Amino acid sequence: MILGLLAEGYDNKKIGSLLFLSEHTVRDYVSSLMTKLKAKNHTQVVASAFRLGLLNEVFKICEKSEFFCGRKFKEMLLNVQ
């Protein structure tokens, strides 16, 4: 879910608010994503995830949950595919 919200452009504080997590927890998750994807910033995380098809997996989850992934994210993925 964090990856999907990053793709929508939300910052750590807003993601934490939406998912009922602390900003620190979100930062740790994002840091883990950055390490795994060898990314230097949020933009590179999203770009790498897109290239690897990870956003498609997030989209499948989001199809069933409007709460975690907004319409903007869904529309973006539908227009790309």
C-alpha positions in Angstrom: 0.0 0.0 0.0 2.9 2.4 0.8 4.3 1.8 -2.7 0.9 2.7 -4.3 0.6 5.9 -2.2 4.2 6.9 -3.1 3.2 6.5 -6.7 0.4 8.9 -6.1 2.9 11.5 -4.8 2.0 11.4 -1.1 4.8 12.2 1.4 5.6 10.0 4.4 3.5 12.1 6.8 0.4 11.9 4.6 0.9 8.1 4.0 1.2 7.6 7.7 -2.0 9.5 8.3 -3.9 7.5 5.7 -2.7 4.2 6.9 -2.8 5.0 10.6 1.0 4.6 10.9 3.6 6.9 12.4 5.7 8.9 10.0 8.7 7.1 11.4 7.2 3.7 10.5 6.5 4.8 7.0 10.0 6.2 6.7 11.4 2.8 7.7 9.2 1.0 5.1 10.2 3.5 2.4 13.9 3.1 3.4 13.5 -0.7 3.0 12.0 -0.2 -0.4 14.8 2.1 -1.4 17.4 -0.5 -0.3 15.7 -3.4 -2.1 15.2 -1.4 -5.3 18.6 0.3 -5.1 16.9 3.7 -5.3 18.1 7.0 -4.0 14.7 8.8 -3.6 11.0 8.3 -3.7 10.9 8.9 -7.5 13.4 6.2 -8.2 11.5 3.8 -5.9 8.3 4.3 -8.0 10.2 4.2 -11.3 12.0 0.9 -10.4 8.8 -0.6 -9.1 7.0 0.3 -12.3 9.8 -1.3 -14.4 9.7 -4.4 -12.3 5.9 -4.7 -12.6 5.4 -4.2 -8.8 2.9 -1.5 -9.3 0.7 -3.9 -11.2 0.6 -6.1 -8.1 -0.3 -3.1 -6.0 -3.0 -2.2 -8.5 -4.6 -5.7 -8.2 -4.8 -5.2 -4.4 -6.2 -1.7 -4.8 -9.0 -2.8 -7.2 -10.7 -4.2 -4.1 -9.9 -1.4 -1.7 -10.7 2.2 -2.5 -9.6 3.1 1.0 -5.9 2.4 0.5 -5.5 3.5 -3.1 -7.3 6.4 -4.5 -9.0 6.8 -7.9 -6.0 8.9 -9.2 -3.7 6.0 -8.8 -6.1 3.6 -10.4 -6.6 5.9 -13.4 -2.9 6.4 -13.8 -2.3 2.6 -14.0 -5.3 2.1 -16.4 -3.9 4.7 -18.8 -0.4 3.2 -18.8 -1.5 -0.4 -19.5 
